[in-house]
C-alpha cells in the first residue's frame, strides 16, 4: 500500500490509543478513528519520520478548552458523517510513519 507524505493537517484513519486505555495497560487502540497529523519530523537519513496525531471524535469534551469543534463544511470535506466532531488537543499519539496502525 502507498501512503501519502505525512504532512501536518492530513487526516488519517488510525487506531488511536487514548491515555485512559494506556493506563489500563492496553497497547493498541480499540478502533480506527480519524486523526489529524499535527507534527511530522524527519528523524534520520533513512527517511523515517515521526508524526504526532490528535484524535477526532464524536464525544463532546468535558472541558471545551481542550478541543476544537469541526465545522460542518470541514466534516463534509473529510467525508465524515453529519454528527458533531471535535479535535481533541489534550490527547496525542506519536509513531514512526507509516505505522502498522494505519
VEXFIGU-96525 format. One record per residue: residue number from 0; residue in one letter; z, y, x of N, C-alpha, C in turn. Coordinates in steps of 0.001 Angstrom, whole numbers, plus 500000, padded with zeros to 6 digits. Last residue first. Layout:
{NUM,"A",{Z,Y,X},{Z,Y,X},{Z,Y,X}}
...
***
This chain:
{101,"X",{510798,502182,497902},{509794,502972,497182},{509072,502089,496190}}
{100,"X",{512550,500753,499436},{512941,501007,498050},{511965,501870,497282}}
{99,"X",{511729,500686,502035},{511434,499498,501236},{511792,499709,499770}}
{98,"X",{510274,503896,502955},{511374,502938,502839},{510979,501764,501951}}
{97,"X",{507939,505105,505266},{508266,504792,503880},{509358,503754,503826}}
{96,"X",{510832,506946,506242},{509623,506883,505416},{508607,505933,506038}}
{95,"X",{514248,506242,506243},{513025,506350,507031},{511833,506117,506120}}
{94,"X",{516548,508244,504238},{515946,506996,504691},{514709,507278,505533}}
{93,"X",{519215,509414,502287},{518409,509638,503483},{517855,508288,503917}}
{92,"X",{520100,510863,499159},{519904,509669,499981},{519016,510067,501149}}
{91,"X",{522518,512812,497320},{521298,512665,498117},{521297,511324,498830}}
{90,"X",{524005,515014,494983},{523783,513628,495413},{522527,513615,496269}}
{89,"X",{523991,517549,494021},{525244,517083,494614},{525182,515618,495051}}
{88,"X",{521758,518187,492654},{521875,518747,494004},{523134,518279,494726}}
{87,"X",{519550,516666,490488},{520941,516709,490928},{520994,517157,492384}}
{86,"X",{517522,517911,488123},{517517,517567,489536},{518948,517743,490008}}
{85,"X",{517314,516667,484804},{517959,517544,485776},{517729,517006,487177}}
{84,"X",{515516,516662,481702},{515794,516082,483017},{516478,517135,483875}}
{83,"X",{515104,516052,478167},{515546,516893,479294},{515812,516067,480561}}
{82,"X",{512138,514225,477060},{513586,514463,477073},{513977,515355,478257}}
{81,"X",{509489,513553,477357},{509808,514882,476827},{511296,515205,476825}}
{80,"X",{508872,511831,480522},{508928,511928,479070},{509448,513303,478645}}
{79,"X",{506658,512824,483223},{507944,512376,482694},{507938,512510,481176}}
{78,"X",{504508,513780,484631},{504313,512585,483812},{505603,511999,483286}}
{77,"X",{504672,516138,485912},{505121,514963,486661},{504922,513663,485887}}
{76,"X",{503885,517898,483930},{503039,517772,485124},{503403,516532,485944}}
{75,"X",{506115,517623,482203},{504782,517191,481779},{503876,516967,482983}}
{74,"X",{508126,518776,483760},{508252,517385,483297},{506889,516828,482910}}
{73,"X",{507055,521361,483967},{507205,520550,485173},{507323,519076,484787}}
{72,"X",{507200,522229,481307},{505899,522217,481993},{505942,521357,483257}}
{71,"X",{509973,522097,480760},{509045,521177,480097},{507711,521086,480841}}
{70,"X",{511971,522437,483753},{511269,522988,482595},{510282,521964,482027}}
{69,"X",{514867,520758,484687},{513414,520821,484865},{512772,521406,483609}}
{68,"X",{517856,522249,485787},{517109,521676,484666},{515614,521827,484931}}
{67,"X",{519668,521423,488577},{518649,522341,488083},{517916,521625,486951}}
{66,"X",{523209,521176,489409},{521898,520656,489004},{520962,521765,488575}}
{65,"X",{525711,522152,489758},{525275,521121,490696},{523868,520613,490422}}
{64,"X",{526455,523838,487760},{526124,524460,489049},{525584,523450,490055}}
{63,"X",{527293,522270,485614},{525923,522792,485618},{525500,523424,486946}}
{62,"X",{529036,519432,485915},{529109,520810,486409},{527685,521354,486503}}
{61,"X",{528013,517144,484777},{529341,517605,484356},{529530,519068,484741}}
{60,"X",{524543,517097,483787},{525605,517192,484798},{526929,517622,484185}}
{59,"X",{522988,514638,481718},{523406,516037,481914},{524550,516097,482925}}
{58,"X",{520674,512285,482639},{522101,512524,482409},{522467,513966,482723}}
{57,"X",{518103,511923,483460},{518311,512381,482079},{519760,512807,481837}}
{56,"X",{517298,513007,486844},{517952,512153,485857},{518004,512790,484478}}
{55,"X",{516365,512708,490104},{516014,513408,488870},{516464,512491,487743}}
{54,"X",{518050,512907,493298},{517618,512219,492093},{517256,513182,490958}}
{53,"X",{516677,513820,496467},{517663,514058,495420},{517135,513418,494140}}
{52,"X",{516212,512755,499859},{515780,512842,498472},{516967,513126,497564}}
{51,"X",{515042,513197,503054},{516211,513389,502207},{515680,513558,500794}}
{50,"X",{513575,511189,505609},{513476,512031,504422},{514817,512081,503704}}
{49,"X",{512283,510859,508814},{513476,510741,507968},{513286,511690,506802}}
{48,"X",{509547,509120,510168},{510025,510356,509541},{511252,510037,508704}}
{47,"X",{507908,507892,513022},{508897,507689,511965},{509394,509029,511461}}
{46,"X",{506206,508232,515141},{505825,508826,513869},{506787,508562,512733}}
{45,"X",{506870,507536,517628},{506171,506512,516850},{505722,507057,515499}}
{44,"X",{508416,509618,518604},{506999,509584,518980},{506205,508527,518223}}
{43,"X",{510579,510571,515797},{510293,510108,517153},{508792,510059,517404}}
{42,"X",{510928,511999,513360},{512072,511527,514123},{511750,511147,515559}}
{41,"X",{510133,514676,511224},{509642,513658,512171},{510766,513293,513130}}
{40,"X",{511674,515125,508159},{511759,515493,509569},{511192,514377,510439}}
{39,"X",{511873,516557,505110},{511158,515494,505824},{511059,515918,507282}}
{38,"X",{513707,517290,502203},{513569,517481,503647},{512789,516286,504193}}
{37,"X",{513371,516612,499564},{513764,517991,499866},{513666,518316,501357}}
{36,"X",{511655,514765,497207},{511890,514909,498642},{512234,516375,498901}}
{35,"X",{513076,513708,494191},{512309,514736,494882},{512675,514738,496358}}
{34,"X",{512642,510860,492125},{513437,511590,493115},{512520,512597,493796}}
{33,"X",{512789,508793,489282},{512115,509866,490004},{513106,510564,490930}}
{32,"X",{514003,505475,490002},{514029,506712,489232},{513206,507744,489977}}
{31,"X",{514842,502060,489761},{513980,503102,490312},{514037,504307,489394}}
{30,"X",{518292,501022,489661},{516935,501107,489120},{516149,502178,489854}}
{29,"X",{520569,500753,491214},{520385,499829,490095},{518978,499873,489522}}
{28,"X",{520333,500885,494838},{520415,501483,493521},{520119,500467,492433}}
{27,"X",{522271,498961,497166},{520999,499371,496588},{521230,499983,495214}}
{26,"X",{524760,498281,497871},{523911,498736,498964},{522538,499167,498466}}
{25,"X",{528043,498818,496598},{526640,498471,496365},{525838,498983,497548}}
{24,"X",{530728,499512,496740},{530188,498585,497732},{528796,498066,497358}}
{23,"X",{531474,501612,495280},{531765,500299,494688},{531134,499184,495516}}
{22,"X",{530375,503653,496707},{531829,503472,496804},{532259,502133,496232}}
{21,"X",{527744,503396,495808},{528050,503112,497211},{529546,502873,497401}}
{20,"X",{528077,504258,493187},{527640,502888,493431},{527958,502481,494871}}
{19,"X",{528782,506910,493609},{529749,506036,492920},{529378,504562,493108}}
{18,"X",{526439,507901,494776},{527658,507802,495588},{528690,506895,494930}}
{17,"X",{523487,505980,493976},{524454,507027,493663},{525712,506825,494500}}
{16,"X",{520526,505289,495331},{521898,504782,495363},{522858,505950,495150}}
{15,"X",{517340,504914,493886},{518365,505836,494370},{519745,505196,494266}}
{14,"X",{514567,503708,494442},{515796,503059,493993},{516991,503830,494555}}
{13,"X",{511980,505887,493383},{512826,505382,494455},{514080,504766,493851}}
{12,"X",{509026,507588,493100},{509893,506625,492410},{510651,505889,493507}}
{11,"X",{508808,511123,493974},{508526,509710,494182},{509375,508870,493236}}
{10,"X",{507466,514267,494428},{508332,513452,493576},{507866,512019,493674}}
{9,"X",{507478,516651,496991},{506843,515454,496452},{507865,514684,495618}}
{8,"X",{509101,518534,498109},{508538,518839,496796},{507846,517648,496168}}
{7,"X",{508208,517944,501463},{509175,518487,500516},{508479,518912,499228}}
{6,"X",{506159,515034,502023},{506349,516485,502086},{507416,516942,501100}}
{5,"X",{505157,512391,503400},{506412,512758,502745},{506718,514245,502885}}
{4,"X",{501837,511532,502550},{502731,512153,503529},{503993,512611,502804}}
{3,"X",{501618,508587,500427},{501270,509952,500822},{502211,510445,501920}}
{2,"X",{500892,505192,501336},{501831,506198,500831},{501371,507584,501260}}
{1,"X",{499269,502243,500457},{499198,503501,501185},{500142,504508,500526}}
{0,"X",{500000,498823,500829},{500000,500000,500000},{500000,501246,500878}}
***
